[in-house]
Amino acid sequence: MFDKLSDRLGQTFRNLSGRGVLTEGNISEAMREIRRALLEADVNFKVAKKFVSEVAEMATGEKVLKSLTPGQQIVKIVNDRIIALLGTTAEKLSFSGKPPHVILLLGLQGSGKTTTAARLAYLLQNKQNRRCMVVAADLQRPAAIDQLEVMAGKAGAAFYCNRSAGDPAEVAREAIQQAALQYYDVVIVDTAGRLHVDDSLMEELERVKAATRPDESLLVLDGLSGQDAVNVAVEFNQRIGFTGAVLTKMDGDSRGGAALSFRAVTGKPIKFAGIGESVKGLEEFDPSRIAGRILGMGDIVGLAEKAQEMYDEKEASKLQKKIKSNSFNLEDFRKELTKIKKMGSLSELMAMLPKGMRPAAADIDSSKFTQMESLINSMTAKERLRPEIINGSRRKRIARGSGRTVNDVNRLLKEFRTMKKMMKQMRSARGMGAMFR
């Protein structure tokens, strides 16, 4: 997430930190680099210009120039301004009155509304203990109803559709009535994707909104589309109106233009970010944590939350002792593969660590987990408990026994060492002890 922008800003800050004293000329040069980095990240031109102007004004103050650590002071200024640009604090969903509360999802075709509907239901049910119903009001796209039904099943949410209906407003109205009779807390309405220039479809969406009177209208946008996403948001806001946005595919967004431009241009908050492919892949959009990722400071809080979801207190205590005593072995590694798969890829987890704490590593592809398990199963008990004894001849035997190659064995051992090192890093980080308690 934001890798290219993070790398560019990181280089600029390293140049500043390497100087004992900063001049206004140094700062001016740094501001040009920051502006260039933002524009390359597809940030709106006016937003980038205003951002750099505000940072420059604060960075050229006497307090910064005469500071013992002027480079760090500027990093702090940039961090604070990014947080302000993103909206300062995380914006929660706002529900009022008696349930069922209605969330209306709208946006372009292919932006990820159907997946977001199921993910939102999963998040609300598991983190807020709300009973959710998802509604198939996309009557335009073939198989949209079937897709949502499957996703709702994965989320453990109720599902409503009317396959013979032709009016999505009527479908949504019927669903809300059913949800009220069955005491559901939240109704999430998935609408058809549409272009803002298609008057007939926009009028249809206006009717759906009037029929549902939603507590929240969330615009679902493809985070990879940069400024185009922001332009779409402006048009939808003028025609339909919405209360917040969901940016999808954020794990593939190495630039960050949509996220950094959205609030400043539309005046509306980003409420959620979609990542990965599973039904669990929806995160609350927290400006301070996003700023940390952009500036290479990581997201320790987010990492801790992921770990706490996977471990109960007893398991965490055992794992902590193994890490502390350096006795984490391949038998433990096999057990942790399933947990890591649920949390996300190893590279995604490492991206949540501050840059200085990240070991160099290859990504663990979840599709290779079965292969890894077969390799470990081909080892003797002694080899699993003491991986350091696995020499060349043992590697050949393990490869033959699992139907794999020696390179596969080498790759497995590399991934094992990477995880072991990462766990040590996490445990030694300030405040991370609580993750394993």
N, C-alpha and C positions, 0 to 999 in steps of 0.2 A: 504494500500500500504506500503510494507516494515515493517510491524508491528514487526515481530520477530527481525529483524536487529535493528530497532529503540529501542526496549526494551533492547536488549543486550548492545548496545552502551550507552544507557541512564544510565544503572546500573553502567557501568564503569566510566562514567563522574561524577555520584553522589559520587562514592567512592573517586574520585580525589578532588571534590569540598569540601568534608568534612574535608580535611586536610588544616591546615593553611600554612604549608610549604611542598613543594614536594622535594623528593630526586631523584637521578637518579634511585634508586631501585624502588621507587613508579612508576616512568614513565615506567621503563622496564616491570613491572608487568602489567601496563595498556596496553602497546603495545601488550603483549601476549594475553590479553583479546580481544583487537580489532582484532588481527589477527585471533583468534579463531572464533570470531563473523562473520568475513568476509568469512571464509572457510565454516562455517555452513550455510551461506547465499548462498552457491554455487558460490562464486566468484572464478574466475580463480586463481590457486595457484600462478602463477608468478605475476599476478596483485596484489594479496593480499600482497605478500612478498615485492614487491617494494613500495606499498602504505605505509605499516607499517614502512619500512626503512626510507622513506622520512619524515613521521610524527615524528619518533623518533629523527631524526637528528635535526629537527627544534625545537622539544619540550625540548631537553636537552640543549638548548642554555642558556647562562647566563641571557638573558633578561627575559626568561620565568621563570626560577627557582627563580629569585629574585623579580619577580612580586608580587604585593599585592594580585592578583587573578590568581595564576598559573593555577588552574583548568579551569577557563574561557578562559585563553590564549590557552590551549590545545584544548578545544572545538572549538575555532576559527581556529586553525591550521587544525584540522580534517575537519571542514566545508570547508575551502579553498581548501584542497587537494581533497575532494569529488567533489567539483565543477570543479576542473581541470581535474579530472578523467573522469567526464561526458562530458567534452568538453568546459567548461568555459562559453560560450554564446549559446543562442538558435540559431539553424541553420535554416534559412528560405529556402523555395523552391526557386530554381533559374531558372528563365525563361529568355530566350534571343531570339531576332529576333521577327518576326511577328507571331501572333497566327494563328491557334490553337497550343498551347503548349501541349506537350504530357507527361503524367506520366504513366510509365509502372510499374505494380505491379507484383512481383514474390515471390516465396517461396514454402514451403512444403504444401501438402494438409492438410486442417484443421487448418491452421495458422490464418485464418480470412481475407483473401484477398478480398473476395466478399463484406463482411460487411465494410471493410476498404475503398473500392472503393466508396461506397455510402456515407460513413461518410466524406471522403475527399471532395467529391462533395458538400456536405452540408456545410462544413466549408468554402470552397473557395467561394461559392455563397453568404453565409450570412456574412462572415467577410471581404472578399476582393471584393465582388460584381463582380465575374467572372462567366460567363455563362459556364456551364459544361455539357459534354456528357460522359456517362459511356458506355464502350464497353464490350460486352460479348465475350471474346476470349478464354474462358474455354470451350472447346469442348469435354473434357474428362469425366467430372463428370455429372451424370444424374441430371437433374433439375437445373443445375448451371445457365443456362440462365434465367429460371423462377425466381429463387431466386434473381438474380441481377436486373431483371425487377421490382420486387416488392420493393426492397430496393431503387432503383433509384426513384421510385414513391414517397416513403417516404421522400427522400432527395430533391424532386422537381427538379431533373436533367433530361436531355434528355437521352434516352436510345437507343442503336444501337445493333442489332444482325442480324445474317444471319443463320437461323436454318438449312438450307440445305447445308451449307459450311462444308468443311472438313479440311481446312487449316486456322489456327488461324492468320497466318501472313497476309493472303489475307483479312480476316475479319477486322483486325486492319487497314490495308491500306485503305480499302473502307470507314471505319468509319471516318478516318482523312480527306478524300476527302469530305465526306458529311458535316463534321464539318466546314471545310473551306468555303463551299458554303453557309452554314447557319450562319456564323459568330459566331461560338462558340469560347470561349477563351481557354478552357482547355479540352483535351480529356484524360480520365482515362481508361486505358486498363487493364482489369482483366484477367489474364492468368490462366491456369490450374496449380494445385499444382503438384510438381514433386520432386523426390529424386535426389540429385546431382550425384548419382552413376548410374542413368538411362540415358545412352548416347543418346538414340533416342529422349527422351523428352527434354534433355538439348540442343540438336542440334535444335529441334523445337523452343525452347525459343531464341536461338541465331538468328534464322531466323526472329522471331517476332521483336526482338530488332533491327535488321538490317532494317526491313521494316518500323518501326515506328520512328527510330532515336530520342528516347525520350530525353526531357530536363532533366527529373528525372527518375531514375530507383530505385524504393523503394522496399527493401526486407522486407516482412511482416513476423514477427516471433512471436511465442507464448511465451510471457514473462514468463510463468510458467515453461518453459523447461530448465531454467538456463543455465549452460555451454553448453548443447546440442545445444541451439539456436546459441551460439557464434561459435561452431564448424561448424554448417551448414553455417553460414555467411562466414566463411573463405573459404569454398569450393565454394560457389556461387560467391564470389568475384574473385576467381582464374579463374573460368570457364566463368562466364557471366559478372561480374562487376556490381556494383551498386553505387548510389550516397549517399544513406542514408537508414535508417531503420525505420520501424514502429513496436513498441512492443505492442502486443495486450494483453488483459486480465490482465492489470496491476493492476486493483483494487483487483484481487485475488492473487497478487504476494506479499506474506508476507516476502519473502527472499530478492529478488533484485539482484541475481547473474548475470542475463543476462544484466540488465541495467548498473551495475557497471563494468562489464568486457568488454562490447562490443567495446567501442571506443579504449581502450588500445590495444585490440587484433587485431581489423580490421583496425583501423585508419580512420574509417568512422563514421559520426555522427548519433545519433538517432534523427529523426526529429519529430516524433509524438508518442504519447502513447494512446492506446485504452483502454477505461474504460466503465463499465456498458454495457447495452444492446441496448440502443436507437441509432438512427441515429446521434444524437448529441454527441455521446461518443468518440470524438477524440480531444485530447489536443496537442498543441505544446509542445515539450519536452524542458523545460527550466532547465538547470543544477542547477542554484542557488535555484530555487523553489523546485526541487526534493531533493536537499541536505537539505533544510529546513525541508522537511517531514521526511527524514531519521533520522535527529537529533532531532526530536520532536519539531521543531520550528514552524511547521505549514506552511501553504501557504495562507497568508492573501490576497495577490494579486489575487490569483486564486479564492478565495472565493468572493472577491469583484466583480470580472468579472462575476461570475455566478449570483450574485444578480442583477447587472446592466442589465443583459440580461432579467430579469424577471420583473423589476419594471420601470415604467416611473416616471418622476420627481414628479408629483402630488401624485401618490400612495406612493412613498417613503417618501414624506414629512408627509403624514397622519400616516404612520406606525411609523416613527421616533417620532412623538408627542405621540402616544399611548405607545410606549416603555418607553419614558422619563417620562410620567405621571403614569406609571405602570397600565394602563387601558386596556392593551391587554387582550381580553376575548375570550370565545369559539366561538363567532360569527366571530371574526377576524381569529381565528384558522381555522375554516372551510374554509374561503376564501383563507387562505395561503396554505392549503393542496395541492391544485392543483399546485401552484407555486413550492412548495417543491418537489413534485413528478417530475416535469420537471428538477429541479436542481440536483436531486439525493437523496439517502436515507439520513436520519438524521445522521446516523453514519459516512457516507462518508463526509458530510459537517463538522461534528465535528472534523474529522481527519485532516481537513485543518486548524483548530485552533491550536495554541501552546498548548502543553500538559497541562501546568498549568492552562489553561483556559477552559478545556473540562469538562463539567458536566458528571457524570456517567449517562448513559441512554441506554435504549433498542433501537434497530433499528426500524424505521418505515418501515414496509413492504408495498410497494406501492399497493399490492393486497388487503390490509386491509383498503384502503382509503374509499371505499364504506361503509364498516362496521362502520368506524368512523363517517362518515357523517350521517348514519342512527341513530346512538346513539345521535348525537347532535340534529338531527331533532326531536327526542323524548323528548327533554328538553323544558321547558317553556322558554319564552323570558327572564324572570328574571334569570333563571338558566344559560342561555348562557351568560348573561351580568355579572353575579356575581357567578362564579363557586365555590367560597368558601362556599356557602350556601348548596351545594349538600351533604347532610348527608346520613345516611344509608337507611332511608325509601325512600328518593328521588332516590337513586341509584337503589333500587329494582323496583320502578315505571318506571324509564328510561329503565331498562333492559327488563321489560315486554313489554313496548310499542314498542321496537325495535326488539323484538324477540331474544335478546342476553342475556348474563349472567351478573351478578354483577361484575365478574372478568373482563369482557370486558369493563364495565364502569370504573372500577378502572384503567385498562390499558390505556384507553383513557385519563383520567385525569393525569396520570403519564406522558404520551407523551406531553400533553399540558404544564405541568409545565416544562418539559425538554426544549421544544422549547422556552418558555418564558425566561427561564434562559439563554439559548444559545444566544438569541437576545440581552439580556442585556450585556452579555460578549462581543459580537461582537461590540456593540455600544461603550462600554467603552475602547475597544482596541485602541491604538494609531493609527491614520490614518483611522479608520473604520467609522468615522463620514461621510466621503465622500461616503461610500457605500449607505447610506440612504438619500443622497441629490439629 
